[in-house]
């Protein structure tokens, strides 16, 4: 399971002319699910997302988590994070989970985050979405549940 986590001042997901989710200050999480992911990957990545200290404290040091600031979280499914671009010119998505598995783990990830009592907004699984955000910093991190980097 792979995630791109961006610290944002605000974020919004739109499908057509309809807003399906929005948040204020917090995290935008773009989430890709691999074919060999499990509940362990969900739990690891959800805990890391909630506890990652990337918000500034009173001394302007990255020392606070999204939980510490009572921020909000937007989760958007993005299978293209699993695209392998090492060979040729067209990405290979053989590592991406099939939709039925990806949807289940995506929903479990959201459910796990929701237990934190923070606002958790979502995109729509397998939909073509517009994601609007105001990146704060910019501060962006890539997390991988297999700890490959």
KAGICOR-V590111 format. One record per residue. RES is the residue in three letters. PHI is phi as a letter, one per 30 degrees, with the letter a starting at -180 (none if undefined). OMEGA is omega in whole degrees, 0 to 359 (999 if undefined). D_LAST is the distance of its C-alpha to the last C-alpha in Angstrom with 2 decimals. Layout:
<<RES/PHI/OMEGA/D_LAST> <RES/PHI/OMEGA/D_LAST>>
This chain:
<<UNK/none/183/12.22> <UNK/b/179/10.43> <UNK/b/167/11.86> <UNK/c/183/12.57> <UNK/c/180/14.45> <UNK/c/173/17.17> <UNK/d/186/19.70> <UNK/b/171/23.02> <UNK/d/177/26.69> <UNK/a/176/27.57> <UNK/a/182/26.48> <UNK/b/174/28.55> <UNK/c/179/28.29> <UNK/b/171/31.33> <UNK/b/188/32.57> <UNK/i/179/35.57> <UNK/c/185/37.58> <UNK/c/173/36.50> <UNK/d/180/34.00> <UNK/c/178/32.24> <UNK/a/176/30.13> <UNK/a/177/29.81> <UNK/b/170/28.52> <UNK/c/182/29.18> <UNK/e/179/26.94> <UNK/l/185/23.65> <UNK/b/167/20.47> <UNK/c/181/20.04> <UNK/c/173/17.45> <UNK/c/191/16.85> <UNK/c/175/15.93> <UNK/c/183/15.21> <UNK/c/178/16.15> <UNK/c/183/15.46> <UNK/d/181/18.46> <UNK/c/178/17.36> <UNK/d/182/16.43> <UNK/b/178/18.82> <UNK/d/176/20.18> <UNK/d/178/17.76> <UNK/d/178/14.83> <UNK/e/183/17.21> <UNK/d/179/18.09> <UNK/d/185/14.67> <UNK/d/178/13.62> <UNK/d/178/17.19> <UNK/d/180/17.38> <UNK/d/179/14.25> <UNK/d/182/15.78> <UNK/d/188/19.14> <UNK/c/182/18.27> <UNK/d/185/15.78> <UNK/d/183/18.06> <UNK/b/175/17.97> <UNK/c/186/21.73> <UNK/d/174/24.13> <UNK/c/182/26.66> <UNK/d/179/30.18> <UNK/c/179/29.05> <UNK/i/177/26.70> <UNK/c/175/23.58> <UNK/d/187/20.57> <UNK/b/184/21.68> <UNK/b/178/22.55> <UNK/c/176/20.95> <UNK/d/176/22.26> <UNK/d/181/24.41> <UNK/d/183/25.83> <UNK/c/184/27.04> <UNK/h/180/28.16> <UNK/d/181/26.30> <UNK/b/184/25.98> <UNK/b/173/23.24> <UNK/c/179/23.31> <UNK/c/180/21.36> <UNK/b/177/21.44> <UNK/d/180/20.51> <UNK/b/183/18.80> <UNK/d/182/18.24> <UNK/d/175/17.51> <UNK/d/179/13.86> <UNK/c/180/13.73> <UNK/d/178/15.64> <UNK/c/185/14.89> <UNK/c/185/16.49> <UNK/d/182/16.14> <UNK/c/175/19.76> <UNK/i/184/22.83> <UNK/c/180/23.30> <UNK/c/179/22.97> <UNK/d/174/19.68> <UNK/c/181/19.52> <UNK/c/182/18.98> <UNK/d/179/19.45> <UNK/d/181/16.30> <UNK/d/179/17.64> <UNK/d/173/19.82> <UNK/d/187/23.56> <UNK/e/182/25.09> <UNK/d/178/26.80> <UNK/d/181/23.71> <UNK/d/180/21.55> <UNK/d/181/24.42> <UNK/d/181/24.86> <UNK/d/174/21.30> <UNK/e/180/21.26> <UNK/d/176/24.56> <UNK/d/177/23.47> <UNK/d/179/20.57> <UNK/d/180/23.28> <UNK/d/179/25.68> <UNK/d/178/23.41> <UNK/d/183/22.83> <UNK/d/178/26.58> <UNK/d/180/27.50> <UNK/d/184/26.51> <UNK/i/172/29.65> <UNK/d/173/27.85> <UNK/d/176/28.81> <UNK/b/177/26.44> <UNK/c/184/27.30> <UNK/b/168/26.06> <UNK/d/178/26.32> <UNK/c/183/28.01> <UNK/e/179/26.16> <UNK/i/178/26.64> <UNK/c/171/28.65> <UNK/d/187/28.61> <UNK/b/167/27.95> <UNK/c/179/28.18> <UNK/c/179/25.74> <UNK/c/180/27.20> <UNK/a/169/25.54> <UNK/c/182/26.12> <UNK/d/182/22.84> <UNK/c/179/23.35> <UNK/k/359/22.17> <UNK/d/176/20.34> <UNK/b/183/17.45> <UNK/b/178/14.48> <UNK/b/175/10.99> <UNK/c/178/8.45> <UNK/c/180/7.72> <UNK/b/184/6.86> <UNK/d/178/9.42> <UNK/d/177/8.34> <UNK/h/178/5.35> <UNK/d/176/3.79> <UNK/a/999/0.00>>
